[in-house]
């Protein structure tokens, strides 16, 4: 949201897809070795938050949970790879 950043850094947590509870995610995604249900809205939001917002912003801290899509490291890798493919200078 425009104007919501009041510090030189931003943080966000990507925990679960809307409508999915924790227990459902655990049953669906264990053992968390692969992305089983990519959540495109979440990926888009993560990419947007990772894009530099302008001068004076010093950091982005994003926390991605395995229960978001099945494997947090692979979700992060996919998002950053996609960002690099679109605009290498943005990351």
Buried (B, 14 or more C-beta within 10 A) or exposed (E): EEEEEEEEEBEBEBBBBEEBEEEEBEEEBEEBEEBEEBBEEBBEBBBEBBEEEEEEEEEBEBEBBBBBBBBBEBBBEBBBEEBEEEEEEEB
